[in-house]
Amino acid sequence: MAKVITALSVSVDGYITGRNPAAGRGLGDAGILFDWYSDGDTPSTAFAGFTLSKPSARVFDTLAERVGVSLCGRNTYDDSGWGSGGTPHPNAPLVVLSHRPAPQDNERQTFVATGIEDAIAVARQQAGDKDVALMGGGVVTEALKAGLLDEIVLHQVPVLLGEGRPFFQNLPEHVRLQLLEAVAAPGVTHLHYEVARSHAR
Ligand SMILES: NC(=O)c1ccc[n+]([C@@H]2O[C@H](COP(=O)([O-])OP(=O)(O)OC[C@H]3O[C@@H](n4cnc5c(N)ncnc54)[C@H](OP(=O)(O)O)[C@@H]3O)[C@@H](O)[C@H]2O)c1
């Protein structure tokens, strides 16, 4: 069965944004979190214009090839400026989870208001045999609580941001992880975990 994964750039103190993220300024004052997308000389095979270090390109493109649908929370959608139909992945449509009134669905975007289980079900249907990639600390935490997240990748950037939106919000219990791979690359360490079986679906 296709998997539900998340792979986000995160500071060592656990933030996926810096201070004051806002529309069109999705990382707030922490643009440093995405520096590794462009600090090498190996072009990404999945994302035009990205030139990464060789070890980062392998990790990044391997993950990108797995993605059939992106699923984000409303804050990621708003802050990333995808209101005009944009998507985070060049070959994958986007599902957005929100309580708020949302735009009409369009060819590349589907809006879900009835919770994480429904959003993941819609995303799975669209993804076929590919994986669903979650974006946003809110949806990642909801999926963990529901036992629906299979894998977590921290693209961990060596910085302490001190404040921002966290990758993981409050959880009611511990979630055990198993390390699948750790790759040290220039400007980032890629930590790939599997969510322990008792918490996965
Ligand atoms: N560093 C990276 O790699 C990276 C990647 C992606 C995004 N980002 C940034 O990270 C930030 C993510 O924001 P965030 O952590 O607040 O999370 P988020 O998951 O993007 O959005 C959370 C919002 O999604 C909606 N939502 C969540 N669970 C829901 C549910 N069960 N039912 C209905 N709606 C639900 C709620 O919006 P409403 O109730 O308001 O509708 C909630 O406030 C953004 O600023 C984005 O730019 C960083």
The ligand as an ORCA input file, in Angstrom:
! r2SCAN-3c Opt
* xyz 0 1
  N      10.309     24.047      6.370
  C       9.592     23.420      5.463
  O      10.063     22.495      4.771
  C       8.151     23.830      5.264
  C       7.361     23.066      4.387
  C       6.019     23.378      4.281
  C       5.488     24.447      4.995
  N       6.295     25.192      5.779
  C       5.743     26.311      6.560
  O       5.292     25.737      7.758
  C       4.139     26.426      8.241
  C       3.091     25.366      8.555
  O       2.103     25.876      9.339
  P       1.437     25.013     10.502
  O       2.456     24.258     11.220
  O       0.543     25.940     11.228
  O       0.597     23.899      9.804
  P      -0.345     23.530      8.586
  O      -0.508     22.075      8.815
  O       0.177     23.983      7.280
  O      -1.726     24.292      8.821
  C      -2.484     24.106      9.983
  C      -3.914     24.472      9.675
  O      -4.517     23.463      8.844
  C      -5.878     23.301      9.226
  N      -6.088     21.987      9.809
  C      -5.200     21.215     10.470
  N      -5.798     20.094     10.918
  C      -7.079     20.159     10.521
  C      -8.204     19.303     10.663
  N      -8.111     18.123     11.315
  N      -9.372     19.657     10.109
  C      -9.473     20.833      9.432
  N      -8.443     21.705      9.283
  C      -7.272     21.369      9.825
  C      -6.153     24.371     10.262
  O      -6.503     25.555      9.549
  P      -7.892     26.359      9.756
  O      -8.588     25.782     10.961
  O      -7.459     27.763      9.978
  O      -8.642     26.181      8.502
  C      -4.797     24.564     10.899
  O      -4.660     25.789     11.566
  C       3.719     27.410      7.177
  O       4.055     28.715      7.597
  C       4.544     26.991      5.941
  O       4.921     28.084      5.153
  C       7.613     24.896      5.956
*
